[in-house]
Amino acid sequence: MIQERIILKTAIAMLVLLLFFFAQGAIVVITGIDGIPSALIRGAVIWGLVIITLAYYIIRFKGISKLGFHGAEKGAAKRMLYFVPLLLIAFSHFAAGINLNGGAAFILANFFLTLGIGMAEEIFFRGIICGLWLKHGTIKAMIISSVLFGLSHILNIAGGAEFFETILQICFALVYGMILALIFAEGRSLLPCVLLHALHDFCSFISGDSYAQYEIILGAVQFIVLLVYFIYLLRMTAHKSEREQAMKGR
């Protein structure tokens, strides 16, 4: 009965998130808007979802700490190597330079959009969905939230992305999501996940126009770094679980 309620809550969370993300993609496709106006409109829709969700939790639970909006456990960042692998992956987008053609307005519009994306996706996939399933084990929570996170990128097609490109994004998002789930489970804080997610998207969105020339090589390197970091975090989580079980057995 309890698991059925968690499945229902997971389905509702996914439905709400997909509805808003489909809407923001469909609006720009139907209207043909692009550039800075597109980023602002998409960002406004996504931030609307964030504000509604946070307001709901404030009213229902008297705050947003239930979602993970609080400080991380002491020493968590050190155990996770201060997230250096994810920072390197984010900044690697600048290997092709930074797109400054749109000026400050372009930078700010994309910051507004990517921070909204980071907030919304982390609230729903890590704060809500992963948070619900953590009661049934870290691995199960990681797999469920990450598979849903990866599959949600199918909606990029609604925003005009090509099919093959979307498949690659799904694969990358799946592993990236598992890493963020482990970070959330280890530190019990959503803040690092939001900031890392938003930074990755921001760097990608404002990278130089010549990024496409290096996309295959950079993508391969990024994926390798991602896999190595994932294996490290997974082993760290497993060892921590073994120590905790040993302590309980004493």
Secondary structure, DSSP 8 states (H G I E B T S, - for coil): -HHHHHHHHHHHHHHHHHHHHHHHHHHHHHHT--HHHHHHHHHHHHHHHHHHHHHHHHHHHSSSGGGT-S---TTHHHHTGGGHHHHHHHHGGGGG-B--TTHHHHHHHHHHHHHHHHHHHIIIIIIIIIHHHGGG-HHHHHHHHHHHHHHGGGGGGGGT--HHHHHHHHHHHHHHHHHHHHHHHHH--SHHHHHHHHHHHHHHHTB-TTHHHHHHHHHHHHHHHHHHHHHHHHHHHHHHHHHHHHHHH-
